[in-house]
Amino acid sequence: TQLLEQSPQFLSIQEGENLTVYCNSSSVFSSLQWYRQEPGEGPVLLVTVVTGGEVKKLKRLTFQFGDARKDSSLHITAAQPGDTGLYLCAGEEGGGSEKLVFGKGTKLTVNP
Amino acid sequence: NAGVMQNPRHLVRRRGQEARLRCSPMKGHSHVYWYRQLPEEGLKFMVYLQKENIIDESGMPKERFSAEFPKEGPSILRIQQVVRGDSAAYFCASSPPSGRADTQYFGPGTRLTVL
């Protein structure tokens, strides 16, 4: 089973700061997704990256897929309290498998 | 356009009882996935179903757990003779007929507490 390691596990910053969180694996994934989960709710899909080296932007969020499709990063510019939540990366194993492998997440707190 | 619906949102059971968790996929979606999230752990895949078929149950415990997705009605995750270690959040996701893993949309989850 492929594993995804997310870092840091916890991150607490002030409003307006920039931050980057990482998702790493020794395995190749055919695609990788980022989700945000708030307490008591299910994960909400933010973005899917498919091509090695791909960069996608969603307002103040920038997602990058590593060239070798083994890692990904999420960069948030000028963080706001509304960005607070658990950020999860998930990879599709490929090879005909439809299941997602999840990292344990980065718990982000943005203080006003 | 309703999203994935799960009920109940919270379920309390005593050890030895049965738990039934329901999932209604998004409209037009025919693929359902169940995941379990233990405290301080990531989501773990349990089972993948299409209408009337179990496609992949490699993440399901061998005993006490079963899942179905009948032709009519919601998908059901059934846990018999629950134990305290079954306490977790159970999430259902659905995807359109293409069945691509990267288009899974999650429901709000059922939080099971076993006393």
Interface residues (C-beta under 8 A of the other chain):
Chain A: L4 S31 Q33 Y35 G40 E41 G42 P43 V44 L45 T48 V50 L88 A90 E92 E93 S97 E98 K99 L100 V101 F102 G103 K104 G105
Chain B: V4 Q6 H31 Y33 Y35 E40 E41 G42 L43 K44 F45 Y48 I55 D56 S58 G59 F91 S95 G99 R100 A101 D102 T103 Q104 Y105 F106 G107 P108 G109 R111
